[in-house]
Protein backbone atom coordinates (compact mmCIF):
# COMPACT_ATOMS: atom_id res chain seq x y z
CA UNK A 1 0.00 0.00 0.00
CA UNK A 2 1.01 3.61 -0.56
CA UNK A 3 0.67 6.65 1.66
CA UNK A 4 2.03 10.17 1.39
CA UNK A 5 2.26 12.82 4.06
CA UNK A 6 2.66 16.54 3.46
CA UNK A 7 4.26 16.01 0.08
CA UNK A 8 5.78 19.23 -1.24
CA UNK A 9 7.83 19.96 -4.29
CA UNK A 10 9.53 23.20 -5.16
CA UNK A 11 11.12 23.89 -8.50
CA UNK A 12 13.81 26.56 -8.58
CA UNK A 13 12.40 30.09 -9.10
CA UNK A 14 8.88 28.91 -8.57
CA UNK A 15 6.37 28.62 -5.77
CA UNK A 16 6.23 25.29 -3.95
CA UNK A 17 3.47 22.82 -4.79
CA UNK A 18 1.68 21.29 -1.83
CA UNK A 19 -0.05 17.99 -2.40
CA UNK A 20 -2.91 16.56 -0.41
CA UNK A 21 -2.09 13.36 1.46
CA UNK A 22 -2.80 10.22 -0.52
CA UNK A 23 -3.52 6.73 0.72
CA UNK A 24 -4.18 3.75 -1.52
CA UNK A 25 -4.59 0.17 -0.29
CA UNK A 26 -3.81 -3.01 -2.23
CA UNK A 27 -6.54 -3.88 -4.68
CA UNK A 28 -7.76 -0.29 -4.83
CA UNK A 29 -7.51 2.27 -7.57
CA UNK A 30 -7.04 6.01 -7.40
CA UNK A 31 -7.48 8.41 -10.27
CA UNK A 32 -5.51 11.65 -10.02
CA UNK A 33 -7.02 14.21 -12.35
CA UNK A 34 -5.79 17.65 -13.18
CA UNK A 35 -5.10 20.08 -15.95
CA UNK A 36 -1.61 20.49 -17.27
CA UNK A 37 0.69 22.54 -15.12
CA UNK A 38 -0.81 21.55 -11.78
CA UNK A 39 2.09 19.22 -10.91
CA UNK A 40 0.62 15.85 -11.95
CA UNK A 41 3.82 14.50 -13.47
CA UNK A 42 5.86 15.80 -10.54
CA UNK A 43 3.58 13.86 -8.22
CA UNK A 44 3.87 10.72 -10.31
CA UNK A 45 7.67 10.98 -10.34
CA UNK A 46 7.74 11.35 -6.58
CA UNK A 47 5.33 8.44 -6.07
CA UNK A 48 7.44 6.34 -8.41
CA UNK A 49 10.64 7.06 -6.51
CA UNK A 50 12.15 8.74 -9.55
CA UNK A 51 12.51 12.10 -7.84
CA UNK A 52 12.76 12.92 -4.13
CA UNK A 53 10.18 15.38 -2.71
CA UNK A 54 11.35 18.71 -1.34
CA UNK A 55 9.47 17.92 1.84
CA UNK A 56 7.13 15.23 3.08
CA UNK A 57 7.24 11.45 2.75
CA UNK A 58 6.21 8.70 0.38
CA UNK A 59 5.72 5.41 2.22
CA UNK A 60 5.31 2.19 0.27
CA UNK A 61 4.75 -1.04 2.17
CA UNK A 62 5.76 0.70 5.40
CA UNK A 63 9.07 1.81 3.94
CA UNK A 64 9.72 5.51 3.53
CA UNK A 65 11.44 5.96 0.18
CA UNK A 66 13.13 9.13 1.43
CA UNK A 67 15.15 7.08 3.89
CA UNK A 68 16.65 4.76 1.29
CA UNK A 69 20.12 5.19 -0.18
CA UNK A 70 20.18 5.77 -3.97
CA UNK A 71 21.20 2.15 -4.55
CA UNK A 72 18.52 0.81 -2.22
CA UNK A 73 15.98 3.07 -3.84
CA UNK A 74 16.83 1.68 -7.31
CA UNK A 75 16.20 -1.87 -6.13
CA UNK A 76 13.13 -0.86 -4.15
CA UNK A 77 11.63 0.88 -7.15
CA UNK A 78 12.41 -2.07 -9.39
CA UNK A 79 10.70 -4.57 -7.14
CA UNK A 80 7.83 -2.55 -5.63
CA UNK A 81 6.69 -0.05 -8.22
CA UNK A 82 5.62 -0.64 -11.80
CA UNK A 83 5.16 2.39 -14.02
CA UNK A 84 3.30 2.61 -17.34
CA UNK A 85 4.57 5.64 -19.21
CA UNK A 86 2.81 7.54 -21.93
CA UNK A 87 5.51 6.64 -24.42
CA UNK A 88 6.33 3.00 -25.00
CA UNK A 89 10.06 2.53 -24.59
CA UNK A 90 11.77 -0.83 -24.77
CA UNK A 91 15.23 -2.25 -25.32
CA UNK A 92 15.13 -2.50 -29.08
CA UNK A 93 17.94 -5.07 -29.19
CA UNK A 94 15.91 -7.50 -27.08
CA UNK A 95 12.78 -9.49 -27.82
CA UNK A 96 9.55 -8.96 -25.90
CA UNK A 97 10.37 -11.89 -23.64
CA UNK A 98 13.95 -10.73 -23.10
CA UNK A 99 12.75 -7.24 -22.19
CA UNK A 100 10.57 -8.75 -19.49
CA UNK A 101 13.36 -11.08 -18.34
CA UNK A 102 15.65 -8.08 -18.00
CA UNK A 103 13.09 -6.24 -15.87
CA UNK A 104 12.83 -9.14 -13.46
CA UNK A 105 16.61 -9.35 -13.34
CA UNK A 106 17.00 -5.62 -12.64
CA UNK A 107 14.36 -5.84 -9.91
CA UNK A 108 16.47 -8.57 -8.32
CA UNK A 109 13.87 -11.28 -8.92
CA UNK A 110 14.51 -14.86 -10.02
CA UNK A 111 13.93 -15.63 -13.69
CA UNK A 112 10.42 -16.94 -14.24
CA UNK A 113 9.47 -17.62 -17.83
CA UNK A 114 6.19 -19.12 -16.71
CA UNK A 115 5.18 -15.80 -15.18
CA UNK A 116 6.21 -13.95 -18.34
CA UNK A 117 4.06 -16.25 -20.47
CA UNK A 118 1.15 -15.82 -18.07
CA UNK A 119 1.35 -11.99 -18.07
CA UNK A 120 1.66 -11.84 -21.86
CA UNK A 121 -1.34 -14.16 -22.17
CA UNK A 122 -3.36 -12.04 -19.78
CA UNK A 123 -2.59 -8.97 -21.87
CA UNK A 124 -3.47 -10.76 -25.10
CA UNK A 125 0.00 -10.76 -26.70
CA UNK A 126 1.37 -14.25 -25.93
CA UNK A 127 2.27 -14.79 -29.58
CA UNK A 128 4.59 -11.75 -29.55
CA UNK A 129 6.97 -13.28 -27.02
CA UNK A 130 9.82 -13.64 -29.50
CA UNK A 131 9.14 -10.51 -31.54
CA UNK A 132 11.21 -7.36 -31.33
CA UNK A 133 9.33 -4.42 -29.75
CA UNK A 134 9.39 -2.43 -33.00
CA UNK A 135 7.50 -5.24 -34.73
CA UNK A 136 4.53 -4.63 -32.43
CA UNK A 137 1.57 -2.38 -33.25
CA UNK A 138 0.89 0.72 -31.12
CA UNK A 139 -1.76 -1.12 -29.15
CA UNK A 140 0.47 -4.12 -28.62
CA UNK A 141 3.28 -1.84 -27.48
CA UNK A 142 1.01 -0.30 -24.88
CA UNK A 143 0.07 -3.77 -23.67
CA UNK A 144 3.75 -4.62 -23.46
CA UNK A 145 4.30 -1.44 -21.41
CA UNK A 146 1.70 -2.70 -18.97
CA UNK A 147 3.25 -6.17 -19.00
CA UNK A 148 6.59 -4.68 -18.13
CA UNK A 149 5.12 -2.61 -15.31
CA UNK A 150 3.57 -5.67 -13.67
CA UNK A 151 6.17 -8.32 -14.51
CA UNK A 152 8.16 -7.68 -11.34
CA UNK A 153 5.09 -8.27 -9.14
CA UNK A 154 4.94 -4.67 -7.84
CA UNK A 155 2.65 -3.58 -5.04
CA UNK A 156 2.04 -0.21 -6.68
CA UNK A 157 1.10 0.20 -10.34
CA UNK A 158 1.44 3.78 -11.61
CA UNK A 159 0.14 4.90 -14.99
CA UNK A 160 1.00 8.25 -16.57
CA UNK A 161 -1.63 9.46 -19.06
CA UNK A 162 -2.32 5.92 -20.30
CA UNK A 163 -5.36 6.90 -22.34
CA UNK A 164 -4.83 10.47 -23.54
CA UNK A 165 -3.50 9.49 -26.96
CA UNK A 166 -6.25 6.95 -27.63
CA UNK A 167 -9.72 7.17 -29.12
CA UNK A 168 -12.77 6.66 -26.90
CA UNK A 169 -12.96 2.91 -27.49
CA UNK A 170 -9.33 2.17 -26.79
CA UNK A 171 -9.25 4.65 -23.97
CA UNK A 172 -11.75 2.59 -21.99
CA UNK A 173 -10.09 -0.66 -23.02
CA UNK A 174 -6.80 0.46 -21.52
CA UNK A 175 -8.35 1.52 -18.26
CA UNK A 176 -10.12 -1.83 -18.07
CA UNK A 177 -6.86 -3.58 -18.76
CA UNK A 178 -5.10 -1.68 -15.97
CA UNK A 179 -7.91 -2.40 -13.59
CA UNK A 180 -7.76 -6.09 -14.47
CA UNK A 181 -4.04 -6.14 -13.76
CA UNK A 182 -4.64 -4.43 -10.45
CA UNK A 183 -7.10 -7.15 -9.54
CA UNK A 184 -5.06 -10.12 -10.66
CA UNK A 185 -1.85 -8.77 -9.12
CA UNK A 186 -3.65 -7.48 -6.05
CA UNK A 187 -1.71 -4.23 -6.16
CA UNK A 188 -2.64 -0.58 -5.75
CA UNK A 189 -3.34 1.29 -8.99
CA UNK A 190 -2.78 5.00 -9.39
CA UNK A 191 -3.57 6.66 -12.69
CA UNK A 192 -2.45 10.21 -13.30
CA UNK A 193 -4.26 11.91 -16.18
CA UNK A 194 -6.05 14.92 -17.50
CA UNK A 195 -8.37 12.68 -19.51
CA UNK A 196 -11.89 13.33 -18.21
CA UNK A 197 -13.30 10.43 -20.26
CA UNK A 198 -12.16 7.87 -17.77
CA UNK A 199 -13.21 9.78 -14.67
CA UNK A 200 -16.53 7.98 -14.20
CA UNK A 201 -14.72 4.62 -14.16
CA UNK A 202 -13.06 5.31 -10.82
CA UNK A 203 -14.79 6.06 -7.57
CA UNK A 204 -11.64 7.19 -5.78
CA UNK A 205 -10.54 10.41 -7.35
CA UNK A 206 -8.20 13.18 -6.42
CA UNK A 207 -8.45 16.37 -8.38
CA UNK A 208 -5.39 18.58 -8.44
CA UNK A 209 -6.09 22.24 -9.03
CA UNK A 210 -3.83 25.25 -9.48
CA UNK A 211 -4.74 26.32 -5.97
CA UNK A 212 -2.33 23.68 -4.65
CA UNK A 213 0.37 26.00 -5.86
CA UNK A 214 -0.84 28.97 -3.90
CA UNK A 215 -0.73 29.55 -0.15
CA UNK B 1 18.90 -12.06 -19.28
CA UNK B 2 21.82 -10.51 -17.44
CA UNK B 3 23.64 -7.29 -18.32
CA UNK B 4 26.41 -9.09 -20.20
CA UNK B 5 23.82 -10.62 -22.52
CA UNK B 6 21.99 -7.32 -22.98
CA UNK B 7 25.30 -5.72 -23.81
CA UNK B 8 26.10 -8.43 -26.34
CA UNK B 9 22.71 -8.02 -27.99
CA UNK B 10 23.15 -4.26 -28.10
CA UNK B 11 26.47 -4.68 -29.87
CA UNK B 12 24.77 -6.63 -32.64
CA UNK B 13 21.66 -4.47 -32.77
CA UNK B 14 23.71 -1.97 -34.82
CA UNK B 15 25.61 -4.43 -36.99
CA UNK B 16 27.14 -1.95 -39.43
CA UNK B 17 28.48 0.42 -36.86
CA UNK B 18 29.86 -2.51 -34.87
CA UNK B 19 31.26 -4.06 -38.04
CA UNK B 20 33.16 -0.86 -38.87
CA UNK B 21 34.74 -0.64 -35.43
CA UNK B 22 35.55 -4.34 -35.37
CA UNK B 23 37.16 -4.25 -38.81
CA UNK B 24 39.28 -1.23 -37.95
CA UNK B 25 40.47 -2.86 -34.75
CA UNK B 26 41.10 -6.13 -36.55
CA UNK B 27 43.26 -4.42 -39.16
CA UNK B 28 45.30 -2.53 -36.58
CA UNK B 29 45.80 -5.55 -34.36
CA UNK B 30 46.31 -7.89 -37.31
CA UNK B 31 49.01 -5.74 -38.83
CA UNK B 32 50.86 -5.33 -35.53
CA UNK B 33 50.55 -8.98 -34.74
CA UNK B 34 51.67 -10.06 -38.20
CA UNK B 35 54.69 -7.77 -38.02
CA UNK B 36 55.59 -9.08 -34.65
CA UNK B 37 55.28 -12.78 -35.42
CA UNK B 38 56.99 -12.39 -38.76
CA UNK B 39 59.94 -10.56 -37.27
CA UNK B 40 60.21 -13.06 -34.45
CA UNK B 41 60.05 -16.13 -36.63
CA UNK B 42 62.38 -14.54 -39.15
CA UNK B 43 64.94 -13.94 -36.40
CA UNK B 44 64.39 -17.44 -35.07
CA UNK B 45 65.08 -18.95 -38.48
CA UNK B 46 68.29 -16.98 -38.64
CA UNK B 47 69.39 -17.97 -35.18
CA UNK B 48 68.59 -21.61 -35.81
CA UNK B 49 70.67 -21.70 -38.97
CA UNK B 50 73.66 -19.78 -37.76
CA UNK B 51 75.26 -23.03 -36.51
CA UNK B 52 78.19 -21.21 -35.01
CA UNK B 53 79.45 -20.02 -38.39
CA UNK B 54 81.79 -17.13 -37.67
CA UNK B 55 82.83 -16.24 -41.19
CA UNK B 56 81.83 -17.12 -44.73
CA UNK B 57 84.24 -16.81 -47.62
CA UNK B 58 83.36 -16.85 -51.31
CA UNK B 59 83.64 -14.96 -54.55
CA UNK B 60 83.79 -11.20 -54.40
CA UNK B 61 80.36 -9.68 -54.77
CA UNK B 62 77.48 -9.12 -52.40
CA UNK B 63 78.37 -10.22 -48.88
CA UNK B 64 74.69 -10.57 -47.93
CA UNK B 65 74.04 -12.75 -50.94
CA UNK B 66 76.99 -14.91 -49.94
CA UNK B 67 75.53 -15.35 -46.43
CA UNK B 68 71.99 -15.99 -47.64
CA UNK B 69 73.17 -18.48 -50.18
CA UNK B 70 75.79 -20.33 -48.15
CA UNK B 71 74.03 -20.44 -44.80
CA UNK B 72 70.33 -20.21 -45.54
CA UNK B 73 70.34 -21.62 -49.03
CA UNK B 74 68.14 -18.94 -50.51
CA UNK B 75 69.08 -16.52 -53.29
CA UNK B 76 71.34 -17.39 -56.21
CA UNK B 77 74.85 -18.63 -55.52
CA UNK B 78 77.64 -16.13 -55.88
CA UNK B 79 80.36 -16.87 -58.41
CA UNK B 80 82.90 -19.60 -57.85
CA UNK B 81 86.34 -19.44 -56.31
CA UNK B 82 89.39 -21.61 -56.92
CA UNK B 83 90.20 -23.94 -54.07
CA UNK B 84 93.80 -22.76 -54.05
CA UNK B 85 92.69 -19.17 -53.50
CA UNK B 86 91.03 -20.23 -50.28
CA UNK B 87 93.61 -22.82 -49.29
CA UNK B 88 94.80 -20.78 -46.30
CA UNK B 89 91.40 -21.23 -44.67
CA UNK B 90 91.76 -25.00 -44.71
CA UNK B 91 95.29 -24.98 -43.33
CA UNK B 92 95.18 -26.90 -40.03
CA UNK B 93 98.08 -24.81 -38.78
CA UNK B 94 96.08 -21.61 -38.97
CA UNK B 95 96.11 -20.59 -35.31
CA UNK B 96 92.67 -19.00 -35.41
CA UNK B 97 90.56 -21.34 -37.48
CA UNK B 98 88.90 -24.28 -35.82
CA UNK B 99 87.10 -25.63 -38.82
CA UNK B 100 86.40 -24.81 -42.46
CA UNK B 101 83.78 -26.50 -44.62
CA UNK B 102 83.80 -26.13 -48.42
CA UNK B 103 80.46 -25.72 -50.21
CA UNK B 104 79.60 -26.21 -53.86
CA UNK B 105 76.14 -24.91 -54.58
CA UNK B 106 74.18 -24.62 -57.80
CA UNK B 107 72.40 -27.89 -58.46
CA UNK B 108 69.18 -29.24 -57.14
CA UNK B 109 66.80 -32.14 -57.16
CA UNK B 110 63.10 -31.34 -57.25
CA UNK B 111 63.95 -27.80 -56.05
CA UNK B 112 65.93 -29.10 -53.05
CA UNK B 113 69.48 -27.84 -53.18
CA UNK B 114 72.39 -30.20 -53.52
CA UNK B 115 75.42 -29.09 -51.55
CA UNK B 116 78.83 -30.45 -52.41
CA UNK B 117 80.83 -30.48 -49.21
CA UNK B 118 82.48 -32.99 -46.90
CA UNK B 119 81.10 -34.87 -43.94
CA UNK B 120 82.42 -32.30 -41.51
CA UNK B 121 79.31 -30.22 -42.29
CA UNK B 122 77.30 -32.69 -40.20
CA UNK B 123 79.47 -31.99 -37.22
CA UNK B 124 79.32 -28.28 -38.01
CA UNK B 125 75.54 -28.28 -37.75
CA UNK B 126 75.46 -31.07 -35.21
CA UNK B 127 73.17 -33.05 -37.53
CA UNK B 128 72.64 -36.78 -36.94
CA UNK B 129 72.17 -39.60 -39.39
CA UNK B 130 68.79 -41.22 -38.88
CA UNK B 131 69.03 -44.01 -41.44
CA UNK B 132 71.96 -45.33 -43.46
CA UNK B 133 75.44 -43.86 -43.23
CA UNK B 134 77.55 -40.87 -44.14
CA UNK B 135 78.90 -40.54 -47.67
CA UNK B 136 82.04 -42.46 -48.42
CA UNK B 137 82.27 -42.22 -52.19
CA UNK B 138 81.64 -39.76 -54.92
CA UNK B 139 77.99 -39.51 -56.07
CA UNK B 140 76.64 -40.66 -52.73
CA UNK B 141 74.22 -38.34 -50.95
CA UNK B 142 72.64 -37.83 -47.55
CA UNK B 143 69.21 -36.19 -47.65
CA UNK B 144 67.64 -33.93 -45.03
CA UNK B 145 64.46 -35.02 -43.27
CA UNK B 146 62.20 -32.61 -45.17
CA UNK B 147 63.74 -33.59 -48.49
CA UNK B 148 63.08 -37.22 -47.71
CA UNK B 149 59.50 -36.51 -46.66
CA UNK B 150 58.73 -34.55 -49.83
CA UNK B 151 60.67 -36.44 -52.46
CA UNK B 152 60.17 -39.92 -50.98
CA UNK B 153 63.83 -40.71 -51.65
CA UNK B 154 64.93 -43.83 -49.80
CA UNK B 155 68.26 -45.43 -49.01
CA UNK B 156 69.45 -46.78 -52.34
CA UNK B 157 67.30 -44.40 -54.45
CA UNK B 158 69.12 -42.84 -57.35
CA UNK B 159 68.42 -39.55 -59.15
CA UNK B 160 69.87 -37.05 -61.59
CA UNK B 161 70.34 -33.47 -60.45
CA UNK B 162 69.12 -30.36 -62.20
CA UNK B 163 71.32 -27.45 -63.02
CA UNK B 164 69.79 -24.55 -61.12
CA UNK B 165 67.18 -24.49 -58.41
CA UNK B 166 63.91 -24.54 -60.26
CA UNK B 167 61.78 -27.40 -61.37
CA UNK B 168 62.28 -27.96 -65.08
CA UNK B 169 65.84 -26.71 -65.11
CA UNK B 170 68.27 -28.56 -67.32
CA UNK B 171 68.87 -32.05 -65.97
CA UNK B 172 72.33 -33.53 -65.65
CA UNK B 173 71.20 -36.83 -67.10
CA UNK B 174 74.46 -38.21 -68.40
CA UNK B 175 77.01 -40.04 -66.31
CA UNK B 176 76.29 -41.74 -63.03
CA UNK B 177 73.24 -40.70 -60.98
CA UNK B 178 73.33 -39.67 -57.32
CA UNK B 179 72.65 -42.45 -54.86
CA UNK B 180 71.04 -41.95 -51.44
CA UNK B 181 73.09 -43.59 -48.66
CA UNK B 182 71.84 -41.74 -45.63
CA UNK B 183 68.90 -39.80 -44.27
CA UNK B 184 69.30 -37.13 -41.60
CA UNK B 185 67.20 -36.99 -38.47
CA UNK B 186 64.94 -33.91 -38.39
CA UNK B 187 67.09 -31.00 -37.28
CA UNK B 188 64.75 -28.06 -37.45
CA UNK B 189 67.27 -26.11 -39.48
CA UNK B 190 68.38 -25.65 -43.04
CA UNK B 191 69.89 -29.14 -42.86
CA UNK B 192 66.37 -30.57 -43.26
CA UNK B 193 66.13 -29.00 -46.71
CA UNK B 194 69.50 -30.03 -48.16
CA UNK B 195 70.92 -32.89 -50.14
CA UNK B 196 74.50 -33.34 -49.02
CA UNK B 197 77.15 -34.93 -51.16
CA UNK B 198 80.90 -35.03 -51.51
CA UNK B 199 82.29 -31.91 -53.22
CA UNK B 200 83.85 -34.13 -55.86
CA UNK B 201 80.39 -35.29 -56.97
CA UNK B 202 79.54 -31.78 -58.14
CA UNK B 203 82.73 -31.59 -60.18
CA UNK B 204 82.01 -34.97 -61.65
CA UNK B 205 78.50 -33.92 -62.73
CA UNK B 206 79.82 -30.69 -64.19
CA UNK B 207 82.93 -32.18 -65.84
CA UNK B 208 81.28 -32.24 -69.23
CA UNK B 209 80.12 -28.62 -69.27
CA UNK B 210 82.10 -26.80 -66.64
CA UNK B 211 81.48 -23.08 -66.44
CA UNK B 212 84.31 -20.75 -67.11
CA UNK B 213 85.48 -19.60 -63.75
CA UNK B 214 85.08 -15.94 -63.05
CA UNK B 215 87.58 -15.94 -60.27
CA UNK B 216 91.09 -14.75 -60.76
CA UNK B 217 93.83 -16.63 -59.09
CA UNK B 218 96.38 -14.42 -57.39
CA UNK B 219 99.25 -15.22 -55.12
CA UNK B 220 98.26 -15.53 -51.52
CA UNK B 221 100.44 -13.29 -49.50
CA UNK B 222 100.14 -12.21 -45.90
CA UNK B 223 97.24 -14.41 -44.85
CA UNK B 224 98.75 -17.40 -46.55
CA UNK B 225 102.21 -16.99 -45.13
CA UNK B 226 101.91 -19.49 -42.37
CA UNK B 227 101.11 -22.35 -44.73
CA UNK B 228 103.96 -24.66 -43.79
CA UNK B 229 104.96 -27.32 -46.31
CA UNK B 230 105.98 -29.70 -43.54
CA UNK B 231 102.38 -30.23 -42.44
CA UNK B 232 101.04 -30.87 -45.90
CA UNK B 233 100.10 -34.39 -44.86
CA UNK B 234 97.58 -33.08 -42.32
CA UNK B 235 96.11 -30.66 -44.77
CA UNK B 236 92.70 -31.72 -46.12
CA UNK B 237 92.85 -33.41 -49.52
CA UNK B 238 90.74 -30.67 -51.12
CA UNK B 239 93.72 -28.32 -51.19
CA UNK B 240 96.40 -30.87 -51.90
CA UNK B 241 94.54 -32.79 -54.58
CA UNK B 242 92.18 -30.25 -56.18
CA UNK B 243 93.75 -26.80 -55.91
CA UNK B 244 92.50 -25.76 -59.33
CA UNK B 245 88.90 -26.86 -58.85
CA UNK B 246 85.96 -24.50 -58.20
CA UNK B 247 83.87 -24.26 -55.09
CA UNK B 248 81.20 -21.72 -54.12
CA UNK B 249 82.05 -20.82 -50.57
CA UNK B 250 83.58 -21.85 -47.29
CA UNK B 251 81.97 -21.81 -43.85
CA UNK B 252 84.55 -20.97 -41.19
CA UNK B 253 84.46 -21.42 -37.46
CA UNK B 254 87.10 -19.74 -35.33
CA UNK B 255 88.76 -21.32 -32.33
CA UNK B 256 86.60 -20.61 -29.30
CA UNK B 257 89.31 -18.80 -27.36
CA UNK B 258 90.41 -16.70 -30.34
CA UNK B 259 87.05 -15.25 -31.39
CA UNK B 260 87.84 -11.89 -29.89
CA UNK B 261 91.46 -11.78 -31.01
CA UNK B 262 92.35 -8.78 -33.11
CA UNK B 263 93.55 -10.84 -36.12
CA UNK B 264 90.24 -12.72 -36.07
CA UNK B 265 88.20 -9.56 -35.94
CA UNK B 266 90.27 -8.15 -38.78
CA UNK B 267 90.33 -11.34 -40.80
CA UNK B 268 87.37 -10.60 -43.14
CA UNK B 269 88.76 -7.20 -43.96
CA UNK B 270 92.24 -8.61 -44.37
CA UNK B 271 90.99 -11.27 -46.75
CA UNK B 272 88.96 -8.76 -48.74
CA UNK B 273 91.93 -6.46 -49.14
CA UNK B 274 94.64 -9.01 -49.78
CA UNK B 275 93.16 -12.01 -51.54
CA UNK B 276 91.07 -12.88 -54.55
CA UNK B 277 88.18 -14.00 -52.38
CA UNK B 278 85.71 -12.21 -50.15
CA UNK B 279 84.97 -12.98 -46.51
CA UNK B 280 82.27 -11.66 -44.26
CA UNK B 281 80.80 -12.18 -40.81
CA UNK B 282 77.26 -13.56 -40.84
CA UNK B 283 76.45 -11.85 -37.54
CA UNK B 284 77.40 -8.51 -39.00
CA UNK B 285 75.49 -9.07 -42.25
CA UNK B 286 72.41 -10.40 -40.53
CA UNK B 287 72.33 -7.59 -38.03
CA UNK B 288 72.58 -5.16 -40.89
CA UNK B 289 69.75 -6.94 -42.70
CA UNK B 290 67.59 -7.01 -39.57
CA UNK B 291 68.31 -3.35 -38.94
CA UNK B 292 67.16 -2.47 -42.46
CA UNK B 293 64.17 -4.73 -42.17
CA UNK B 294 63.51 -3.31 -38.71
CA UNK B 295 63.28 0.21 -40.10
CA UNK B 296 60.70 -0.90 -42.65
CA UNK B 297 58.79 -2.89 -40.05
CA UNK B 298 58.81 0.13 -37.77
CA UNK B 299 57.24 2.30 -40.45
CA UNK B 300 54.47 -0.26 -40.93
CA UNK B 301 53.98 -0.60 -37.19
CA UNK B 302 53.41 3.16 -36.89
CA UNK B 303 50.71 2.77 -39.50
CA UNK B 304 49.21 -0.08 -37.51
CA UNK B 305 49.20 1.98 -34.34
CA UNK B 306 47.51 4.82 -36.22
CA UNK B 307 44.82 2.42 -37.42
CA UNK B 308 44.49 1.22 -33.83
CA UNK B 309 43.90 4.76 -32.58
CA UNK B 310 41.39 5.47 -35.33
CA UNK B 311 39.58 2.29 -34.39
CA UNK B 312 39.42 3.42 -30.77
CA UNK B 313 37.93 6.68 -31.99
CA UNK B 314 35.40 4.74 -34.03
CA UNK B 315 34.41 2.74 -30.93
CA UNK B 316 33.97 5.99 -29.06
CA UNK B 317 31.88 7.63 -31.77
CA UNK B 318 29.70 4.60 -32.27
CA UNK B 319 29.01 4.21 -28.54
CA UNK B 320 28.46 7.91 -28.11
CA UNK B 321 26.00 8.14 -30.98
CA UNK B 322 24.16 5.03 -29.86
CA UNK B 323 23.89 6.55 -26.44
CA UNK B 324 21.89 9.47 -27.74
CA UNK B 325 19.43 7.11 -29.39
CA UNK B 326 19.29 4.88 -26.36
CA UNK B 327 18.81 7.56 -23.75
CA UNK B 328 15.19 6.45 -23.28
CA UNK B 329 16.11 2.80 -23.00
CA UNK B 330 18.70 3.56 -20.35
CA UNK B 331 16.21 5.66 -18.39
CA UNK B 332 13.72 2.82 -18.64
CA UNK B 333 16.32 0.46 -17.18
CA UNK B 334 16.73 2.86 -14.27
CA UNK B 335 12.97 2.84 -13.72
CA UNK B 336 13.05 -0.95 -13.72
CA UNK B 337 15.63 -0.94 -10.94
CA UNK B 338 19.04 -0.54 -12.62
CA UNK B 339 21.62 1.54 -10.77
CA UNK B 340 23.72 4.16 -12.57
CA UNK B 341 26.71 1.86 -12.14
CA UNK B 342 24.90 -0.90 -13.98
CA UNK B 343 24.26 1.46 -16.91
CA UNK B 344 27.92 2.38 -17.21
CA UNK B 345 28.85 -1.28 -16.90
CA UNK B 346 26.49 -1.99 -19.79
CA UNK B 347 28.26 0.55 -22.00
CA UNK B 348 31.75 -0.52 -20.93
CA UNK B 349 30.92 -4.14 -21.70
CA UNK B 350 29.82 -3.12 -25.17
CA UNK B 351 33.16 -1.39 -25.67
CA UNK B 352 34.92 -4.46 -24.34
CA UNK B 353 33.04 -6.81 -26.64
CA UNK B 354 33.89 -4.72 -29.70
CA UNK B 355 37.54 -4.53 -28.65
CA UNK B 356 37.75 -8.23 -27.92
CA UNK B 357 36.05 -9.34 -31.12
CA UNK B 358 38.23 -6.97 -33.14
CA UNK B 359 41.42 -8.11 -31.44
CA UNK B 360 40.62 -11.80 -31.83
CA UNK B 361 39.69 -11.30 -35.46
CA UNK B 362 42.92 -9.34 -35.94
CA UNK B 363 45.05 -12.10 -34.48
CA UNK B 364 43.20 -14.60 -36.64
CA UNK B 365 43.84 -12.43 -39.71
CA UNK B 366 47.52 -12.16 -38.82
CA UNK B 367 47.91 -15.91 -38.52
CA UNK B 368 45.94 -16.48 -41.69
CA UNK B 369 48.23 -13.99 -43.44
CA UNK B 370 51.27 -15.70 -42.00
CA UNK B 371 49.94 -19.03 -43.18
CA UNK B 372 49.73 -17.68 -46.73
CA UNK B 373 53.20 -16.12 -46.53
CA UNK B 374 54.52 -19.37 -45.12
CA UNK B 375 53.03 -21.28 -48.04
CA UNK B 376 54.74 -18.93 -50.51
CA UNK B 377 58.06 -19.11 -48.70
CA UNK B 378 57.84 -22.85 -48.51
CA UNK B 379 57.10 -23.21 -52.19
CA UNK B 380 60.00 -20.98 -53.10
CA UNK B 381 62.67 -21.63 -50.50
CA UNK B 382 61.44 -24.58 -48.45
CA UNK B 383 61.16 -22.29 -45.46
CA UNK B 384 57.97 -22.67 -43.51
CA UNK B 385 56.81 -20.42 -40.67
CA UNK B 386 54.88 -21.74 -37.74
CA UNK B 387 51.70 -19.93 -38.72
CA UNK B 388 49.41 -20.97 -35.87
CA UNK B 389 51.71 -20.65 -32.89
CA UNK B 390 50.27 -18.04 -30.53
CA UNK B 391 52.71 -15.68 -28.92
CA UNK B 392 52.57 -14.11 -25.50
CA UNK B 393 52.87 -10.69 -27.15
CA UNK B 394 49.63 -11.35 -28.99
CA UNK B 395 47.91 -12.01 -25.68
CA UNK B 396 49.31 -8.68 -24.52
CA UNK B 397 48.06 -7.09 -27.74
CA UNK B 398 44.56 -8.49 -27.15
CA UNK B 399 44.54 -7.28 -23.55
CA UNK B 400 45.89 -3.89 -24.65
CA UNK B 401 43.19 -3.54 -27.30
CA UNK B 402 40.50 -4.37 -24.76
CA UNK B 403 41.89 -1.72 -22.43
CA UNK B 404 41.99 0.84 -25.25
CA UNK B 405 38.39 -0.02 -26.09
CA UNK B 406 37.38 0.39 -22.47
CA UNK B 407 39.11 3.76 -22.49
CA UNK B 408 37.15 4.72 -25.59
CA UNK B 409 33.99 3.67 -23.75
CA UNK B 410 34.72 5.72 -20.65
CA UNK B 411 33.07 8.97 -21.67
CA UNK B 412 29.93 7.24 -23.04
CA UNK B 413 29.85 5.18 -19.82
CA UNK B 414 30.04 8.32 -17.69
CA UNK B 415 27.20 9.82 -19.70
CA UNK B 416 25.17 6.67 -19.23
CA UNK B 417 25.87 6.87 -15.51
CA UNK B 418 24.42 10.36 -15.48
CA UNK B 419 21.25 9.44 -17.35
CA UNK B 420 18.48 11.62 -15.98
CA UNK B 421 15.39 9.49 -15.67
CA UNK B 422 12.85 12.29 -15.57
CA UNK B 423 14.22 14.10 -18.64
CA UNK B 424 14.62 10.93 -20.68
CA UNK B 425 11.27 9.27 -20.17
Interface residues (C-beta under 8 A of the other chain):
Chain A: X45 X48 X50 X51 X70 X71 X74 X75 X77 X78 X79 X83 X85 X87 X89 X90 X91 X92 X93 X94 X98 X101 X102 X103 X105 X106 X107 X108 X111 X148 X152
Chain B: X1 X2 X6 X9 X10 X12 X13 X328 X329 X331 X332 X333 X334 X335 X336 X337 X338 X339 X340 X342 X421 X422 X425
